[in-house]
Amino acid sequence: PPESPQLSATQKRYISIQTSGTPEEIASSNEALLDHAVGTINTMYYDSTGGNNFDTRTMYSRWGALRAYAKDGEEGLDRWKRSERRRMERERADWVDVNGGSASNLDDKDKAA
């Protein structure tokens, strides 16, 4: 029989959780695995030559919205939206701070999006 490949500590932990974890641990480890896969695809393998106007921030944001909705329905999506608004406000404040109090470049960026 072919030799089995060596598993990393993370892979061994995942298998252990899948075989003997609680339902909550199993769900959490699967969610973490999907997050990792989406992040990898988002940053390394996505080919935008098919005509899509793609950016990684939008892709990951949409993944977050889908995950929140799948987990907790409309209530989860509403919580996610509030969290995203707070994140965007913090980013805008940071941008203004870095640019000496000017948001004009950020406004131009928002209009282009």
N, C-alpha and C positions, 0 to 999 in steps of 0.2 A: 504493500500500500504506500501511496505517496506520503512524504513527511509533512506534517502539519506546520504551517508557518508559526513563528513565535508571535505571541500576542503582547501588546504593550500593557502596562498597568491599567491604563484607562479602558482598554478593550476588555481586560479581565474583570474589572469592576462592573462594566456595563453587563457582561454576561452573568455575573453573579447576581446583580439586581434583577435581571430579567428572569432568572431561574428561581430565586428565593426571596425577592423583595416584596414589600407590601404593594397593593394596587397604586397607592400614591407615589411610592418610589419608582415603580415601573413607568407610570405616566410621566413623571418628572424626568427620568432618564431618557425616555423616548422624545420628549419635547426638547431636551438639550441636544440630542442627536440631530433632530430636524433643524434646530437653530444653527448647529454647526454646518450641516449640509447646505442650508440656504446661504449662510455666510460665505462658504467656499464657492458656491456657484456664482453668487453675487459679485465676488471680487476676482475670481480667477477664470471662470469658464464661460461666462455669458458673452455671446457673439452678437454685437449690435448691428452687424452688416445687413440684417434682414429688414432694415427700414424702421425699426423701433427707435423712438426717442427714449433712450434708457439712461438712467443714472442710478448708482448704487444706493443712494440715500432714499430715493423714492421706492425702489424695490424692497428694501428692508423695512421701510415704513409700512408698505402695504402688507408685507408678511406679518408685521406686528398687529395690524388691524385684523387680519384674518385669524390669527392665533387668539386674540382677545375675544373675538366674536364666537369662535368655535368653543372656547372654554366657558364663557359666561353669557353668551347671547348679547342682546341689546345693552344690558347693564354693563357688561364687560367692555363692549365697544365704546360706550359713553365714557367710562373711566379712562380708557386708552386715549380717547380724543382729548379729554381734559389734560392728561399727562403730556400728550404731544404738544398741546398749546403752551403749557408751561415750559417745556423743553425749547420750543421755538422762541419764546419770549426771552429765555436765558441766553440763547445763541445770539439773538438780535442785540441784547444788552452788551454781550461780550464783543460783538462786532463793532458797535458804536464806541465802546471803550477803547478798543484797539485802534480805531480810526480817528481818534481825537475828537470824539463827539459828533462825527458825521455819519449819517445813515444813508447818504445819497448813493454810494456804491451798492449797498444792500438793496435799496429800493429798485435800482436798475436791474439787479440780479433777480429780484422777485418778479419784475415785469417780464423778464425773458422766460421765466419758468412757466 
